[in-house]
Amino acid sequence: MEKALKNKLSRLQGLLHTYGRAAVATGRDALIPREPRMVGVAFSGGVDSSLLLRVACDTLGPENVTALHAVSCLIPLADQIKAEALVTGSDGLRCSYLAVKIHPLRWREFVANSEQRCYFCKKRIYSAFQRELRRVPFGPLGTPLTGTHVSSGVIPVAHEIKPSLACTSKTGDCMPCSILLDGTNSDDLHKHRPGLQAVRELLVKTPLAEAQLNKKDIRLLARHVGLTNWNQPSNSCLATRIPVDQKITMPLLRRIELAEHFLQEKGFLGCRVKPGQDSIVIQVLHSDLQKMEVLSLRFEMIRFLEDLGFTEVPLEIQGHKKS
């Protein structure tokens, strides 16, 4: 590993140590560390949040880390299953896992699909994550007292826990038992990302960006630590495929999901299907553009899109980089 990258990793580990320890004042200006507090990682299953989760577990111990994964109609079921397996599978990280069910189509400001949609969505999801972390109780050495895997509808099992116990140390003192981390990297800070405003407002920490780790650094580190998804193409929620100001509906999200699944089955990983008024834009990796030019595949794809209910509009094939 190059020295510059090793220094960034050390910086990340130092930040995580800071987040994972609470401090308490004892007398004039004196601070002593408290027991470990729970660190939550907003976990999408992508390479950024996977690396953050792995380094957090290695640095703080998996017993002090919880992965929080938002489950909704915005994420294909296959991606949800993969994300859970990265944590709970036989080769997973084995930290606590919370699958938090959300219902974005009940949020008027989200369905309207303005340019601020990502801000509204991120604020709702991360607020839900923070509520869940506050409900996780701890026993000796900060270990969770109850199971944290939530796989069904209402948020969640931890509702049975009395709030007064959620942030209480083994001595009975109140302690700040949780902090939420987000996988934003340093490259993201230079892009138009309305969701970052919500991250700042909710005081969510972004240690990858703070350690000045960019996307290339993260892929190199993910490969170095043996993450199976280190070379996985970047992805985003299905709502990002819908043009701004076009209403988001369940049937439209479902058609997009099925269309992308069709292409993935044909070998086009990292593809995106974006229906518009004048055309349906199909985005594939630059390395797959030549394969997409096969006429028989193009005709098969058009028939499949028509069967899904997309109107007869021209296809526009675009290439995009695997960031």
PyMOL commands that set and color helices and strands:
alter all, ss='L'
color gray80, all
select helices_A, chain A and resi 3-19+47-60+62-64+77-88+104-106+108-111+117-134+140-142+157-160+163-166+188-190+195-201+207-210+215-224+238-241+250-265+286-292+295-308
alter helices_A, ss='H'
color red, helices_A
select strands_A, chain A and resi 21-25+31-36+38-42+65-71+96-101+178-181+272-275+280-285+315-320
alter strands_A, ss='S'
color yellow, strands_A
deselect
rebuild
show_as cartoon
